[in-house]
Amino acid sequence: AKETGVDLSRLKKYLDERGILKSLESIRESGQRAGGIIANMLQFSRRSGSHLAPTDLAKLIDSTLDLARNDYNLKKSFDFRNIEIVKEIEDNMPLVPCTETEIEQVLLNLLKNAAQAAGLSKEPGNPRINLRVRTEGENAVVEVEDNGPGMKESVRLRAFEPFYTTKPVGEGTGLGLSVSFMIITQNHQGTIEVESVPGEGTRFIIHLPLVQNH
């Protein structure tokens, strides 16, 4: 800049007033968003090369909560640490055969959605997420429930549909839940469903087999 006689402070003022810096930031965010969409689409097009291993779901939930509390993008809209987390974990839970990183991805996505919904809770100052883990027959059951505004039935029925989102433009790809559905049903031979009543919150229920049949 000195060699070419450019005054950086005046240049910055020019870029600010023309809105160029804002445009560059928008381009950068759009590129990251496109990259995220492509990464999620690739999840649909390839078989998982990962391996199932006995996993402690209680510890996995704790580590995923730590990730959510330190997620920068989550902090930009609200601080996850201000949400009450209620854990109900069955004593002596058996280890569950799963791919830890994939289940972590599913849980993190559900926690982010629950946090956004809880932030819209009609109970002032009381956003809450309930996490439950238990056994049910030959399955481990994980529930993620929020006290947000809930979903209309028309929205609930499309929750796992690829590219379907109720979030504003630029905030959601509509792939998080559909990728989660694939991970649970295809990679882990389990099930995932959603229950919701408008005004009464939303609950996602995951069933993971305790014994995998290959």
N, C-alpha and C positions, 0 to 999 in steps of 0.2 A: 504493500500500500504506500509506503514511504517513497519507494523507488519510482512509482508511477504518479505520485502526487495526489493520491486519493485520501480524502478526509473520511475516516470510517464512521465517525459520529454523524456526519451529515448524510453519508450513504445509508446508515441505519434509519435515520429519520425519513429519508426518501422512501425506503422499502416499507416502513411502517405506514406512511401516509398513502402509499399506493396499494396497501393491502397485500403486498407480495409475500411477506413473511407468513401471514395467515394462510395464504394460498399454498405455500410450500409445506406448512404443517398439515394442512388438509390432505395434500397429496401423499405425505408420509403415512398418515393414519389410514388413508384408503389403501395404500400398498400393503400395510400390515394386515388390514382387514381381508384383502384379497388373498394374502398368503395364508391366513387362518382358514378361509373357506376352502382353498385348495387342499390344505393339510387334512381337513375333515372329509373332503370328498375322496381323498386317497384311502381313508379308512374304509370306505365302502367298496373300493375296487380291488383290495388285496386281502388275502387271507392273513390272519394273525400269525406271526412267526414266534410269538411268545409262548411260554410254557407255564402251566398251572403249578402252583406250589402251595403247601399248607400255609395259611395266613391267619394271623390274629386280627380279626376285624376291629376289635376295640382299639388296638394300637394304630391300625390304619386310619380309623376315624380321627384319632387324636392328631396324627401327622397331617391329615387333610385339613383339619380345622386350623392348624398352624399356617398352612399354605394360604387358606382363605383370609386369615387375619393379616397376612403380609402381602396380599395381592394389591398391587398398585392401582390397577384399573378399577378394582372394587372400591378402593379408598376414594377415588375421584368422585363417586356418586354418594357414598356414605361409608362410615367406618364400621366394618364388620364387628369390631371389638365392642361396639355399643349395643349389639344384639344379644339378648339372653339366650344361652344355649342350655337346653335341658337334655341330659343323657340318661337313658334307661337301658342298661346293658345287662342281659341275663348273666348270672354267675356261672362260672365254669363252662363258658362257651367253647365248643370244640373248634379246632382250626378248620378253616374253610379252603378247599382247593380253588385257587383263582390266580389270575395274573395281577399282581399287586398294583402295577402302574396303571392298568386299565380300569380297575375298580376305583382307584384313587381319582382318575379322570372323571368317572361317572359321578362319584360323590362330590367332587369339587364343583361340577356343573350344577348338580342339584342344590348344593349349598348356596351358590351364587344366585340361582333363581329364587330360592327360598328367602335369601337376604333381601333381594329386591322387592319381593312380595311383602315380606314382614315390614319393610320400610314404609309400606303403604297401609299398615295396620290401622284400623279404626280405633284401636285402643291406644290413646295418646301416651307416648313415651314408653311403650311396652312392646317393641318388636321382639318376637320370640321364635326360636326354631327348636323343635323336639326331635331328637335322634333316638331311635329305638333299635336294639339288636336282640334277637331271640332265635330259638330253634322252633321249628314247626314241622313235625314229622321228619322227613329226610331232607329238610331244607333249612338253611339259615335265612332269616328274614331281616331285612334292613328297611327302616322307615325314616323318611325325612319329611317332616310336617312343619308348615309355617302358619302363622295366625294373620296372614294377609287377607286381601279382599276376595280370594277364591276365583274360580273360573266359571264362566257360563258353560253350559253343557256343549254348545257348539264349538267352543274353544277346547274343552277337555277332550273331545272326540278326535281333534286334530293335533294334539300335543306332540305326538311322536312323528308327525309328517315332515319329511325333509323340506327345508326352506320356509316352513310356516312359522311365523313369529308375530306376536302382538306388540313387540317393542317398537319404539320410534325408529325411523330410518337412520342407519348409522350406528345403532346400538346392539343389534342382534342379527345373526346370520340365519337363524332358523335351523341350525344343524346340531346344536348341542344335545338336544333330547333324542334326535334320530340316531346320532352316533352312539349315545348311551344305550339306546334300545338295541342296536346291533351288537355292542360289546356284551350286554347281558344275555341276549337270546342266542346269538350265533357263537360267540367265543366261549360262553360259560354255560350254555344249555339251561339258562334260567328264565325268569319272567320279570317284567317290570310293568307296573300299571299305575294309574293316577286316579285318585278320588278327590272330588272338590265340590263344594257347595258355595254359591255366591254369598259373600259376607261371613263365611265360616272357615276360610283358609283352604289349604291344599295339602294333600298327603301323597307322596310317592312311595310305593311299596315294591321292594326288590326281593325275589326269591332266588337263592343260589343253592344248587344241589350240594349236599355234604359229601356225596360220592359221585364222581364223574364217570359216565359210561362212554367210552371211546369206541 
